[in-house]
Amino acid sequence: MIGLIQNRTEFDYDIRSLILAFYHGEKIAASEEGAEFLVRVAYRESSMRISLEQDGRTALWEDVPLEGEGADAFQDEDRKKSNRNNAKKALYRLMTQWTGRELPWGTMTGVRPTKIGMALYENGLDERAAEQIYRERYLVSGAKARLCARVAKKEYELLSALEPEREYSLYVGIPFCPSRCLYCSFPSNSIKTHADAVDPYLDALMREMDGAAEDCAGRTLTAVYIGGGTPTALSAGQLDRLLSGLAARFDLAKARELTVEAGRPDSLDEEKLRVLKQYPVSRISINPQTMNERTLRLIGREHDVRDVTRIYEKAREMGFDNINMDMIIGLPGEDITHVARTADQISELAPDSLTVHSLALKRASELKINLDQYRHLVRDGTGAMLDLVDDSAARMGMEPYYLYRQKNISGNLENVGYSRPGRECLYNILIMEEKQDIIALGAGATSKFVFPRENRLERAENVRDVRQYISRIDEMIERKREVCHG
């Protein structure tokens, strides 16, 4: 346990997050009792002292001057941000001395590091200047600074043609799966045990679509993303009903993209692929996560590697020309040789885009809940694993186009989306950069409303439980309406 003693808590979240970046999975308590060492933060009139203590003695310390005195240091937003950054840099320097190691992401603990680069490009800076700011202001490594600057530039270019106040995107959540994966924390239910809820769920979803179509009348639909769960866990008839319901209410033909998470190969067949082809589905995602049979069984996937190859080849044969594949590094029991095998087999299939996730220990996942059972199998993902996949993506002619991080992520690393030119997923960028409204439909979905003139973002959340969603659908519609129309 690590003790954290503070006389004020202005930067409590940032300080805790940075400590945990060095000590992944440890507990932090506001107590000296039982602590292996202490981090003490003492705010004074015009400075703050951060110190690391052990056995009752101060081992390392640094004084941080504050812009403004007393409460003034925290009331002005720009001043507070500057003071926060300086405090995190001081703590980072102390922690690197204490642990003898540096972090590739430096002081950055947020999930959207490319938002910084986007803002810099919007203010007229170039890629070289953006990279330098990542390195100097946030102490990010050279490799990560280059990656962030590069990805943010790609995002900036792709989003520059949009008109945020006149456009919106749509997310449709299907919270059903063939089975629940070990690492999953999404609102998802077994299609086997919840089969009787699917049609009532679609009934409610159609009503929520009606509300969204009415609220967004006169605006242009940019992108549609159907996720979950696993949307193709639905039967072919139910999938057709879902897509026809969307097509009846929204002008899908004018949308820049329509993605369907075909996800699990055990949820997909030729009949369902034919249904998808009847609509303007421009992108599907077939996600093995790993190409190692033993791991597939361990994480609860009810398919094997041959199923991945078979359904991928069938989709290509039927004319799908924008296929994404997902893989996860840091899965239980896997090391870099397993990651290399997955990357090699995905390369042989030659998808149009590749999304690489670093395993995150999510609170609601079985892996986290029963961590003691799996702890001996869980190794942190490594920078070497990401470097290997980066090289593999480059050989396939792909470039990184979006990036995000998560709490409790393996090795304090990141998730990266790669694609061939012109095969980027615009929705993936929009959900990270928060530049336009995203109307989210379905159980567990969260809508985001952007008010650029007020520099404000508002959310409207739907309940996670499927049966609650069905019975309270009018409330879900009204939640969005209240935010959208004030």
PEVENWO-V757291 format. One line per field, one symbol per residue. phi: phi as a letter, one per 40 degrees, with the letter a starting at -180 (. if undefined). psi: psi as a letter, one per 20 degrees, with the letter a starting at -180 (. if undefined). A space follows every 10 residues. Layout:
phi->???
psi->???
//
This chain:
phi->.bcbbbcabd bdcccccccc ccbdgcbbbc accgccabbb bbcbcbabbb bbbafgbcca aacbcbcgbf cccbcccccc cccccccccc cccccccccg abbdcfccbc cbcccccdcc cccgcbcccc dccdcccbfc cdcccccccc cccccdcccc ccbdcbbabb bbcbcbacac cdccbccbbc cccbdccccc ccdccccccd cccccbdgbc ccabbbbagb dccccdcccc ccccccccbb ccccccabbb ccfcdcbbac cccccdccbc cbabbbbcga bbdccdcccg ccabcccdcc cccccccchc babcbbabcg cdgbbccccc ccccccdccg ccaabbbcdb ccdcccdccb cdcbdcccbc cbdccccccd ccccccgbbc baaabbcfcd gfcabbbbac dgbcccddcc cccfbacbcb bhcgcbcbbb bccbfbbbbb bccccdccdc cbccccccdc ccccbg
psi->qppopqiqkg kggggghhgh hhmpirqpql qhpjphrqop oopagjrqpp qpqpkjqpgq qppoqpoqqc hhiigpgggg gghgghghgg gggghhggij qqphjcipir imhihggghg hhjjqrhghg ghggghhjkq rgghgggghg ghggggghih iqnhiirrrp popnlqqhrp qhipjqnqqp hgikhiiggh ghghhhhhgg gghghjpirp pgqpooacao hjhqrgghgg gghhgghhhq nhhiqhqopp nhdphijqrh ghhhghiirl oiprooohgq koggggggjk plrahhhggg hghggghjjo jnpqqqqpqj qpiqahhggg gggghghhhm rhqppopppp nqhjqhgghl hhhihiioqq qqhhghgghg ggghhjkqqp iqqrrqqkqp jkbrpppqqq pijqohghgh hgilirpoop qrpjqoqppp nhhjlqpqqo pqqhpghggg hkhhhgghgg hgggj.
//
